[in-house]
Amino acid sequence: MIPRIKDRNTMRTIGLWCLLLGNGLHLLLHPAAPVAQNLVDGVFGVLFGVSIGCLLLSLRRTDRQCSG
């Protein structure tokens, strides 16, 4: 089960770290084998996906009220 993180600053921090790790991974690793290159691209994509999701969730307002 995945824990829910409700703190916006924590979500932003996780998103920024994933973005940093994804960029660092893409810049530092240059494998020669095609299988390893595909693995690096896959991890890069997952890290960027997590970072985009976390950063967008950190922007969401938590004090929404029902307008009904």
N, C-alpha and C positions, 0 to 999 in steps of 0.2 A: 504494500500500500504506500502510495506517495504522500508524504506529509504536505499539508497546505501551509504556505507561507503568506501571511497577511500583512507583514510589515513592508511598506513600499521601499524603504531604504535598503532592506535586505535583498529584495527582488532586483533593485537597480544594481547593487553590488555584485550579485551573482551574474547578472546579464553582462556587466562590464568585464568581469573576470573571464567569462566564456568568450567574449569578443577578443580580449587580449590573448587568451590561449589559442584561439583559432587563428588569429593573425600570426602569432609567434610560431605556431606549428607549420603554417604554410610557408613562412619565410625561412625557417631553419632546416626543415626536412626536405631533401631532394633525393628520394630513392631512385635507383636506376631501373629496378625491375618494374614491369607494368602492374603486377599484382600489388606490390607495395605502394605504388603511386595511386592506385584506385583506393586502397585502404586509407591513405593520407587524405585523399579528397573526400572520402566518406566521413571521416572523423571531423574534417574541416566543416563540412556541411551540417553535421549534427551540432557542432559547437555554435555555428552561426545561427542555426535554427533555435537553439535554446536561448542564445543571447537576444535574438529578436523577440521571442516570446516573453522572456523575463522583462525586457525593457518596455514592451508594450503593456504588460500587466502592471508594471510599476507606475505607469501614467494614468491608469484607470482610477477614477474617484471611488473611494471607499465609503463615503458618507452620502450615498444616493438615497433619496427618499421617494416613496411611492406617490405618484401624482393623482391617485384615484380617490 
